[in-house]
Amino acid sequence: MIDLYYWPTPNGWKISIALEELGLPYAVRLVNIGAGEQFAPDFLKIAPNNRMPAIVDPDGPDGAPVSVFESGAILQYLARKTGKLYGATERDRIAVEQWLMWQMGGVGPMAGQAHHFLTYAPAMDPPNDLPYAKTRYRNEVARLYGVLDKQLADKEFVAGDFLSIADIAIWPWAVLWERQEQTLEGKPHLARWLDALAARPAFVAGKSVASEKRSNLQDDKKAQDILFKRQG
């Protein structure tokens, strides 16, 4: 059974959804990032960048345990381990990896900054309501979703006619489009894809893991200090 070090965030959802889609048994080890548990020495041995998610697979390469941090690396590991969600050909895998990297370097960071400057920064003490930052990240997320809509115009899934780890990486961020002050107007292919994945049982189950633990960071000053002000 894989140990999943997790908190109900978009990056956490990636891995719980993937484990559900793959049918791999897993045990959830909650890491309360609002309470600073990501800085615990035992967790840092698994995830030295003090970010979750992370996994420990007791049945790693050659049957020996292995720990993996970084959500993209975890998705690639799970796909290789099972031979699923990576496509059937080398061209498929190239397409999957392109769009996985696009999420890791684009949608995730840009949408994350949009969340921060649109929602969290104005609620901090003192408030940081920065019009330039809000406009910059709102606009960049809009551009990225336009790219995604075009990619999905003639494809059922991001990399082709098969569900992949690229879809699983992108969806948890894209499904929060309203919080990023986006619109689906003029993006019918993105809207179709969002709804189709939201209806898959594994996506429903993965996104619901510890959903009751999600909190309103705008009102939690202690969590804001830990997440946004602590160094190292």
N, C-alpha and C positions, 0 to 999 in steps of 0.2 A: 504494500500500500504506500503510495506516494504521500509524503508530508508536504502540504501546501501552506506556505507562510503568506498570509493574506490579510487584506483589509478591503472592504467593499468600495473600491474606486475603479475607474476605467481600466487601469493597468491590472488590477486584481481580477476584474471580470474576464480579461483575456484568457487567463489560465484556468479559472474555474469553468468557463465555457468550453475551452479546448478539452479539458479532462472529461467533461460530460459528453461532448461529441465523440470522443475516442473510447468512451466506456471504461476508462481506467479508474480503479478504486483509489480514493484519496481521503486523507484526514486533514481537516482544516485546523491550522495553527494560527489563531488570530494574532495579528501584530497591530496594536492600537497606535496608529501614527499620531493621533491627536494627544496621546499621553506620553509620547516619546519612547515607546517600546522598541522602535527601530534602531535605537542607539544602544540597546542591551548588548553586552559583550558576546553572549552566545549567538545572538542573531547576526552580529557583525562577522562572526566566523563563517557564516553562510553567505551573507550579502554585505561585503565590505564597504559598499557605497551607501549604506544605511537607507536603502529603498526597498520596498517590496513591490511585487511578489518575489518569492524565491521558492525553490522546491528542493527536497532531498528524496532521491529515488534509491531505495535499498537494493534495487536490482538494476544497477547501472551497467556501463560497459564491462564486459568480461565477468558479469555477475557481482561486481563490487559496488558498494554504495557510491553515489555521486551527488554533489549539490550543484545547483545552477541558479544564478541570479541574472537579472535583466529579462524583461518579459519577452522580447524578441528572441533571445537565445533559448529561453525555455520552450517557446513555441517550436522552434527549429528542432530542438532536442526531442520533444515529444513526437513530432512528425516523423523524424528519422527512426525513432525507437519503434514506432508502430507501423511505419510504411503507409501512413494515411495523411490526408490533408495537405499533401505536397504535390499532387498531380502524378501522372503516370510516366511522363517522358522528361528528358532533360530540358526541352523547351518549356514544358509546364513549370518545372522548378525554377527556371530563370525568371519566368513571369511572376511566380509567387514571391521570389526573393526581391524582385524590383519593387513590388507593391508593399511588401513587408518593410523594406528599408524606407520607402516613401512615408509610411506611417510613423516609423520610429524617428525619422529625421524631420518630418513635416507636420502631419496632423497632430501627433501627440504633443510635441513641444508648443506648437502654435495655439492649439485649442486649450492647452493647459495655461498658457499665458493669458489667453482671452478670459478664461474662468477667473484667473487671479485679478486682473486689472478691471474687469467688468463687475465682479461680485465681491471679492474678498478685500482687495486693497481699499476701496472706499469705506469699508466697515471697520478698518483697523484703527488703532489708537496711537498716534493721531491719524485721521483719515488721509488716504492717498488717492484722491480722485484725479486721475491724470488723463485728460482728453486725448493727448497724442498717443499714449500707450493703448488706450481703449480702441481708438480708431485703427491704429496699426494692426493689432492682433485680430480685431473683428474683420478687417478687410482681407488679411492674409488667410484666415480660415475660410472666408467666402471664396477666395480664389481657389484654394485647395478643393473645396467641395464642388466647384465648377469643373475642375480637372477630373474628379471622381465621377461626376455625372456623365461626362463625355465617355469615360472608359466603360461605363456600364450601359451605354446606349445600345451596343450590339452583343453584350455578354450577360449571362445570367448572374455570374459572380465576378469578382474583381479580376481574377487571373484567367477566366475562361468559363467553361461550362461545368466546373466542379468547385465545390466548397473547399476553401483552403485556409491555412493559418493566416494568410493576408486578410481575408474577410474577417476572421476572428480578431485580428489586431486592430482593424479600422473601426469596426462597428461600435465597440463600447464608447469611443470618443464621438463618432458621428451621431449616435442616437441622442446625444445631449445637445443637439444643434440649437435648441431654443435657449439654453443657458448661455450659449455663445453668441446670442443675438443674431441668429441666421434665419434664413427663410428657405423653404423648399419650393417656392414659386419659381418656375422656370427650370426646375431640376427633377423632372418626372422619373428619371431612371434611378437617381439616388433615392427618391421617396419609395419607389417600388422595392428596391433592394433592402432598405431599412425595414420595411414592413415584412418582407419575406423572411428575413433572418429573425425578426422579433417573434415570428410565429413558430419557429423551430423549438421543440421541447428542450433541447440542450441549452439553447440561448436563454430560455425562460428560467431553467433550473440554475444555470451558472450565474446569471445576474441576480438571482434571489438569495444566493449564499450570504448569510449574515446581513441581509438587507436592513434588518432592524437596527444595526449598529451605525448606519449612516447618520451623521449629525449635521446641524446647521452651523457651519464654521463662522458665519457672519456674527453669531451671538456668543461664540466660544473664544474669549480673549486668550485664555491659557493655551489652547490648541494653536491659535494664530502665532503666538510667540514661539512655540516649539517648531511649527512648520515653516514659518516665514522669517524668523529672526535668529534662530539658533545657528551657529556656525560649527561645522564638524560633527 
